[in-house]
């Protein structure tokens, strides 16, 4: 059974950078998509960024130009590089892997943004 483990969360100053990682227990080349979602307190989980076949990437408008998602297939890891972080980026970040209709989620990693 696939497992996803996120790491890299913590406190980041507004305007700063943070890098999240998601390590998968299986071969990530088999997945249709892998990416990141986040959930802020009192809000629904929302899409942040995803990677797809042939190296395509997609971003939420709110993070476009500031965040970069990437896959390291050799290490079965997906990263989210967060630059120019703003307060609205705070929340629990979840790694997601999709294969057909099935989604697998990590346990989440918390990102807090300080002034």
C-alpha positions in Angstrom: 0.0 0.0 0.0 1.3 3.4 -1.0 2.3 5.7 1.8 3.2 9.4 1.5 5.2 11.2 4.2 5.6 15.0 4.1 8.4 16.9 5.7 9.8 20.4 5.8 7.0 22.3 7.4 7.6 24.9 10.1 7.6 28.6 10.8 8.6 30.9 7.9 8.8 34.7 8.0 6.6 36.5 5.5 8.7 37.1 2.4 10.8 34.1 3.1 11.2 30.6 1.6 10.4 27.1 2.7 10.8 23.7 0.9 8.4 20.9 1.5 9.1 17.3 0.5 6.9 14.3 0.1 8.4 10.8 0.1 6.4 8.0 -1.5 6.9 4.4 -0.6 6.1 3.3 -4.2 7.4 4.2 -7.7 6.0 7.7 -8.4 6.4 7.2 -12.1 3.2 5.2 -12.1 1.0 8.0 -10.8 -1.1 10.1 -13.0 -0.5 13.1 -10.8 1.2 14.1 -7.7 0.9 17.4 -5.9 0.1 19.5 -2.9 -3.0 20.7 -1.3 -3.4 22.9 1.8 -6.0 23.6 4.5 -6.1 26.8 6.5 -8.0 26.9 9.8 -11.8 27.1 9.2 -11.4 26.6 5.4 -11.7 23.8 3.0 -8.8 21.9 1.6 -7.6 23.6 -1.6 -5.3 22.7 -4.5 -1.9 24.3 -4.5 0.2 22.7 -7.2 0.5 19.5 -9.1 2.8 17.6 -11.5 1.5 15.5 -14.3 2.7 13.3 -17.2 5.4 14.7 -19.5 6.5 17.0 -16.8 3.6 19.4 -16.9 2.9 21.4 -13.8 -0.2 23.3 -12.6 -0.6 25.9 -9.9 -3.3 27.7 -8.1 -3.5 31.3 -9.1 -2.7 32.4 -5.5 0.8 30.7 -5.7 1.6 31.1 -9.3 5.1 32.7 -9.8 6.0 32.0 -6.1 5.8 28.3 -5.7 7.5 25.6 -7.7 6.5 21.9 -7.7 8.9 19.2 -8.9 9.4 15.5 -9.0 12.5 13.5 -8.3 11.5 10.2 -9.7 14.8 8.6 -8.8 14.1 9.3 -5.1 10.3 8.9 -5.3 9.9 12.4 -3.9 7.9 15.4 -4.8 9.0 18.9 -3.6 7.2 22.2 -3.2 9.5 25.2 -3.1 7.7 28.1 -1.5 9.2 31.5 -2.2 7.9 35.0 -1.2 5.6 33.4 1.3 2.6 35.5 2.5 0.4 35.1 5.5 -2.3 33.5 3.4 0.0 30.6 2.7 -0.3 29.3 6.3 -2.0 26.0 6.8 -1.5 22.3 6.8 0.0 21.1 3.5 -0.9 17.7 2.2 0.8 15.6 -0.4 -1.5 13.8 -2.8 -0.9 11.0 -5.3 -3.5 10.1 -7.9 -3.8 6.8 -9.8 -6.9 6.6 -11.9 -9.9 7.4 -9.6 -7.9 6.7 -6.5 -6.3 9.3 -4.3 -3.7 8.8 -1.6 -2.9 11.4 1.0 -0.1 12.1 3.4 -0.6 13.0 7.0 0.1 16.7 6.4 2.8 19.1 7.5 2.1 22.5 9.2 3.3 25.8 7.7 3.0 28.8 9.9 3.9 32.3 8.6 5.3 35.0 11.0 5.4 38.7 10.5 
